[in-house]
Structures are given as structure tokens and as C-alpha cells.
Amino acid sequence: MKRSGGSLHNLVTMTVFINDARYGDQFVKMRREMFPDGKFPASALITVSNFAQPGSLLKFKAWQFIGE
């Protein structure tokens, strides 16, 4: 994001995939720390059974808007 002139505040939506529902509370806490002003992008937290790459715990997809 920085290379394109953006920051976390330019995120408009994010989808986070976790492989264990027990990580959900940790993610919510982390998101609060990342956006202390409470202005969260639209988001979805999805639990999946496995990832294609063994050992992965989380996958993150985000869209940002930079411009006028």
C-alpha cells in the first residue's frame, strides 16, 4: 500500500480467512489495534478447513481506494 501512496486508512474492504475459529477473537483485537480510531473498513472473517500452503494460519485479501 505504501508503494502506491496509500495506508491502512485507504482500505475499503478486507476479507480474512483463518483456519481455526479460536483465532477470531485475536483477529478482532488486532484489528482494533490497527484502526484505533474505530473507522474499520467493511470486512468479513471466514473460517476455512485448510489452506493450499501447509502451515498457513491466515490469508488476507484487501481492496484499497487511493484518489479523489
BELQUIDA-V742447 format. One record per residue. N is the residue number from 1. OMEGA is omega in degrees with one decimal (* if undefined). Layout:
# BELQUIDA-V742447
n = <N | N>
omega = <OMEGA | OMEGA>
This chain:
# BELQUIDA-V742447
n = <1 | 2 | 3 | 4 | 5 | 6 | 7 | 8 | 9 | 10 | 11 | 12 | 13 | 14 | 15 | 16 | 17 | 18 | 19 | 20 | 21 | 22 | 23 | 24 | 25 | 26 | 27 | 28 | 29 | 30 | 31 | 32 | 33 | 34 | 35 | 36 | 37 | 38 | 39 | 40 | 41 | 42 | 43 | 44 | 45 | 46 | 47 | 48 | 49 | 50 | 51 | 52 | 53 | 54 | 55 | 56 | 57 | 58 | 59 | 60 | 61 | 62 | 63 | 64 | 65 | 66 | 67 | 68>
omega = <-178.6 | -179.1 | -180.0 | 176.4 | -177.9 | 177.0 | 178.3 | -178.5 | 177.0 | 178.4 | 176.2 | 176.3 | 175.8 | 175.8 | -178.7 | 178.2 | 177.1 | -177.2 | 178.8 | -177.3 | 179.1 | 177.9 | -176.6 | -179.7 | 177.8 | 178.7 | -179.9 | 177.6 | 179.8 | 179.5 | 176.9 | 178.6 | -179.6 | -178.4 | -174.9 | 179.0 | 178.3 | 179.2 | -177.6 | 170.4 | 172.7 | -176.2 | 174.4 | 176.0 | -173.3 | 176.0 | 179.3 | -178.6 | -178.9 | 172.4 | 179.5 | 179.7 | -179.3 | 179.2 | 178.1 | 178.5 | -172.5 | 171.1 | -172.3 | 175.6 | -176.5 | 173.9 | 177.0 | 176.4 | 175.9 | -179.4 | -178.2 | *>
